[in-house]
Amino acid sequence: MTLAVENLCAAYGEIEVLHGVNLKVEKGEIIALLGANGAGKSTTIKAIMGLVKPSAGRILLDGRDLTGQAAHLAARAGIALVPEGRKIFKKMTVEENLQVGGVVRSGAEVREQLADVYALFPRLGERRRQVGGTLSGGEQQMLAIGRALMSRPNFILMDEPSLGLAPLVVESVHQAIDRIRREMGIGGILVEQNVAVALTVAARYVMQALAEMGSAGGRGLAQPCRSPVTRQITSPTSSATRTEPSGPSVTPTGRP
């Protein structure tokens, strides 16, 4: 099974953020989506999830066109999101948060998946009756990941899962992501500022560049959407493949 993005463009009002993004990830494979702040990494995964409507391009799940579909339809199709900042329901218990994530599944599937999540994150099982807002930052991140897994996805989109966490907790979270890939066979896209940590988890990475900016009416507006803006490069220091944005502002120099 393959999740593919082809020449994807998206904008917030008049400000174009995505300019022909191309990427592909297989089930059971994690890729890292890297780039500077403002390059559109979060917008890319929000567009895949149906939270941002693309202005052009396609989002394909095993050939099925999901472009522009609502988020609940993306969830039913087998895609889940771990949002930046975790976004758990702080007044609900751990188990109630997890059950919300399984709303697109049957009762029997939810019970089975709860057991799998508690096996992956035993601490959540210990705190299942505890209110989410009283958890530590690391525990809340485990809960956000567990909630995404409750929909039994084929692909999971993770936006900055290490943000604000202590180094030891970051390592624990990324070990869990690797187990999700190895033991559950789930594929995913990892948006991560911590490049060194991301590359310990991801098989490949895609480097997303900042948009070229121009001036119009006193405001900085991105250039009109164009395609394609990426090219595949095989790293000379590794068998891993990466995708880097083409253009004069980027000079590939091997692994970061």
C-alpha positions in Angstrom: 0.0 0.0 0.0 1.3 3.4 -1.0 0.5 7.0 0.1 1.5 9.5 -2.6 1.4 13.2 -2.9 1.7 14.6 -6.5 2.4 18.2 -7.3 0.5 19.4 -4.2 -0.2 23.1 -3.8 -2.1 24.9 -1.0 -2.6 28.4 0.3 -3.9 30.3 3.3 -6.0 33.0 1.6 -3.6 34.7 -0.9 -0.5 33.3 0.7 0.6 30.2 -1.2 2.4 27.8 1.1 2.9 24.6 -0.9 4.4 24.7 -4.4 4.1 21.4 -6.1 5.1 19.0 -3.3 5.9 15.4 -4.3 6.5 12.5 -2.0 5.7 8.9 -1.6 5.7 6.5 1.4 5.0 2.8 1.6 3.1 0.9 4.3 5.7 -0.1 6.9 8.1 2.7 6.0 8.7 6.0 7.9 10.0 9.0 6.0 11.1 12.3 7.6 9.8 15.6 6.3 12.5 18.2 7.1 12.9 21.9 6.4 13.0 25.4 7.9 10.1 26.9 9.8 7.6 28.2 7.3 8.5 25.8 4.6 5.0 24.1 4.7 5.8 20.9 6.4 2.8 21.0 8.8 0.6 22.3 5.9 1.6 19.2 3.8 0.4 16.7 6.4 -2.7 18.8 7.2 -3.6 18.7 3.5 -3.1 14.9 3.4 -5.3 14.6 6.5 -8.0 16.8 4.9 -7.6 19.8 7.3 -6.3 22.1 4.5 -7.9 22.1 1.1 -5.3 21.8 -1.7 -5.5 24.3 -4.6 -3.9 21.8 -7.0 -2.3 18.4 -7.1 -3.4 15.0 -5.8 -3.3 12.9 -2.7 -3.5 9.2 -3.5 -3.9 6.2 -1.2 -3.1 3.1 -3.1 -4.4 4.9 -6.2 -7.6 6.1 -4.6 -7.9 9.9 -4.9 -8.4 11.5 -1.4 -7.7 15.1 -2.5 -9.9 17.6 -0.7 -11.8 15.0 1.3 -12.8 15.7 4.9 -10.6 14.5 7.8 -13.1 11.9 9.0 -13.0 10.3 5.5 -9.2 10.3 5.6 -9.4 8.6 9.0 -11.8 5.9 7.6 -9.5 5.4 4.7 -6.6 4.6 7.1 -4.7 7.8 7.8 -4.2 9.3 11.2 -2.7 12.5 12.5 -0.6 13.2 15.6 -0.9 17.0 15.7 1.8 19.5 16.8 1.3 20.3 20.5 -0.4 17.0 21.1 -4.0 18.5 21.3 -5.3 16.0 23.8 -8.6 16.5 25.6 -7.2 17.6 29.0 -10.4 17.2 31.0 -11.0 13.7 29.8 -9.3 10.6 31.1 -6.6 8.7 29.2 -8.9 6.0 28.2 -11.6 8.4 27.1 -9.1 10.2 24.9 -8.1 6.9 23.3 -11.7 5.9 22.7 -12.3 9.2 20.9 -9.5 8.1 18.5 -11.4 4.9 17.8 -14.7 6.5 16.9 -14.4 5.3 13.2 -14.0 1.7 14.4 -16.4 -0.9 15.9 -16.6 -1.5 19.6 -14.8 -4.8 19.3 -12.0 -3.2 17.3 -11.7 -0.4 19.9 -11.3 -2.9 22.7 -8.6 -4.8 20.7 -6.8 -1.7 19.8 -6.8 -0.4 23.4 -4.9 -3.5 24.4 -2.4 -2.9 21.7 -1.9 0.8 22.7 -1.4 -0.2 26.4 1.1 -2.8 25.3 3.0 -0.2 23.4 2.7 2.4 26.1 2.4 0.6 29.5 2.4 3.9 31.3 -0.9 4.8 29.7 -2.4 1.6 30.9 -1.3 2.5 34.4 -2.9 5.9 34.1 -6.0 5.0 32.1 -8.4 6.6 34.7 -6.2 9.7 35.1 -7.3 13.0 33.6 -5.2 13.9 30.5 -4.2 17.4 31.7 -2.4 16.0 34.7 0.0 13.9 32.6 3.6 14.9 32.0 4.5 16.2 28.6 6.0 12.9 27.5 2.9 11.0 28.7 0.7 13.4 26.8 2.7 12.8 23.6 2.3 9.0 24.2 -1.4 9.6 24.5 -1.5 11.7 21.3 0.2 8.9 19.4 -2.0 6.2 21.1 -5.1 8.2 20.1 -4.0 8.2 16.5 -3.4 4.5 16.6 -6.9 3.8 17.8 -8.3 4.3 14.3 -6.1 1.3 13.2 -4.4 3.3 10.5 -2.2 2.2 7.7 -0.4 5.5 7.7 0.3 7.9 10.6 1.3 11.6 10.2 3.3 13.0 13.1 3.9 16.7 13.5 6.8 17.6 15.8 6.4 14.7 18.3 9.6 15.7 20.2 8.6 19.3 20.6 9.2 20.5 24.2 10.3 17.1 25.5 13.4 16.2 27.5 16.1 14.3 25.5 15.4 11.0 27.3 11.7 11.3 26.6 12.4 12.1 23.0 14.4 8.9 22.7 11.5 6.9 24.2 8.9 8.5 21.9 11.1 7.7 18.8 11.7 4.2 19.9 7.9 3.8 20.1 7.6 5.2 16.5 10.1 2.6 15.3 8.1 -0.2 17.0 4.9 1.1 15.4 6.6 0.6 12.0 8.3 -2.7 12.8 5.6 -4.5 14.9 2.4 -2.9 13.5 3.5 -2.4 9.9 2.3 1.2 9.8 3.9 3.7 7.5 4.2 7.3 8.3 5.5 10.8 7.7 7.5 12.4 10.5 7.8 16.2 10.6 10.7 16.9 12.9 13.0 19.8 13.7 15.5 17.4 15.5 17.1 16.2 12.3 19.6 13.8 14.0 16.8 12.1 15.9 14.5 11.9 12.9 17.1 10.2 10.8 17.5 7.4 13.4 13.8 6.5 12.7 13.2 7.4 9.1 14.3 5.3 6.1 14.4 8.3 3.9 13.9 12.0 4.2 12.3 14.8 2.1 13.7 18.3 2.4 11.1 21.0 1.9 12.3 24.5 0.9 10.9 27.9 1.8 8.8 29.4 -0.9 10.4 32.0 -3.2 8.9 35.3 -2.1 7.9 38.3 -4.2 6.2 41.6 -3.5 2.6 42.4 -4.3 0.6 45.3 -2.9 3.1 45.7 -0.1 2.8 42.1 1.1 5.1 39.2 0.5 3.3 36.7 -1.7 4.6 33.4 -2.8 5.2 32.8 -6.5 2.4 31.0 -8.4 2.3 27.2 -7.9 4.6 25.4 -10.2 5.5 21.7 -10.6 7.7 19.9 -9.9 10.0 21.5 -7.2 11.7 18.4 -5.9 14.2 15.9 -7.2 15.4 12.5 -5.9 19.0 12.3 -4.7 20.8 9.2 -3.4 23.1 10.1 -0.5 26.7 9.2 -1.2 27.2 8.3 2.5 24.2 6.0 2.9 21.9 3.7 1.0 19.0 5.9 2.1 17.3 8.0 -0.5 16.3 11.6 0.1 14.3 14.2 -1.8 15.6 17.7 -1.9 14.0 20.9 -3.3 15.5 22.1 -6.5 16.4 25.7 -7.1 19.3 28.1 -6.5 18.7 28.5 -2.8 19.5 24.8 -2.0 22.8 23.0 -2.4 22.7 19.3 -1.4 25.9 18.3 0.5 25.2 14.8 1.7 23.4 13.9 4.9 22.7 16.8 7.3 
